[in-house]
Amino acid sequence: MAEVSVAGPLDRLAHELADVVYVAYGTALVHGIDLDAVLAEVHRANMSKLGPDGEVLRRADGKVLKGEHYRAPDVAGGGGGGGGGGRAGRTGSRAKTATLAA
């Protein structure tokens, strides 16, 4: 497992991490994405990387490997795995169009 060292008080790091999460949830809200559902699906997929003994499978360099029971996250909301790139729990079907002022 990689070690991370933080210079300075951990409360500053905690504040910055909270800001990142706050922005992520705000962005998801604007686009009608149920981020809790997406996170749950990604967590499920990550847990499916565990080996039969419940241990994480790693390469020599520490990268986590996908075992035989791995199922990719299905963030399109279908729940079947193997997809990706969609929006789990989207609260509407509207498409966002960005307009640029000239």
N, C-alpha and C positions, 0 to 999 in steps of 0.2 A: 504494500500500500504506500502511496506517495505521502511524504510528510510535508506539511505546510507550516511555515513560520510567519507569524504576524508581528510586525513591529508596532508597538503602541498598545493602548488599552483595547480590550476585546469589545467594550461597549461601543467604540467607534465603528469597529467592523460590523457589529450587530446592527447598528443604525444604517450603515450603507447597504447591508444585505436586505434589510427591511424596505429600503427605498427601491431596490431592484424589484422585489416582489410586488410592491405597491404599483410601480409602473407597469409590470407585467399584467397584473389583474385589471388595471385601468384600461390597458390596450385591449385585453380580451373582452372586457365589457363593451367597449366601443364597437367591436366587431361581432358582438353577439356570440362569443365563444364561452362555454361553460368550462373555465379553466380547472375547476375542481375535478370534473369528469375526465379532462385530458390528463391531468396529473395522476389520477387513479389508474388510468389505462397504461400510461408510461411506467408507473410503478409495477403494475401487474406484469408487463413485458420484462422489466428488469429482473423481477423475482423469478421469472421463468428461465433465466440464465443459470440458475443454481444447478449444480450437478445432482445426481441421485442421492448423494449423501448430505445434501443441503449446504454444501460448501461451494464457494465461488471458484470457477475454473479460470486459471490465469496462464498467460504465456510467460516465458522466461523474463520478459521485460515488464511484467505486471499488468498488461492489458487484460481486461476481463473478456473471456471468450463466451460465445453462445453455445450452450450445450444442445443435446439432441431434443430436449423438450422446449426449446426456445420458441416463442411465438411473438412476432413483431407487434408493436402497438397498432391498434386500429383506431386512429383518432378521427376517422370519418364517421364513427358512431355505429358501425355495423356489428362490432363486437366479435368478428370472426378472425381477427389477426391477419397478418400478411399484407395488409394494405398500408396506408400511411399517406400523409400529406393532406388529409382532410381536416375537418373541424368537428371533434366530438362535442356533442351537446350544444350545437349551434342553436341559438334561440330564434333564429329567423332564416329565411332563405334569400334575403336581400343581398345583392352584391354591392360592394363599396366601389365607388369610382372616384379616383383622385382627380381634382382639377387644379391646374396650375395657372396662376395669374400671370399674364404677359407683361 
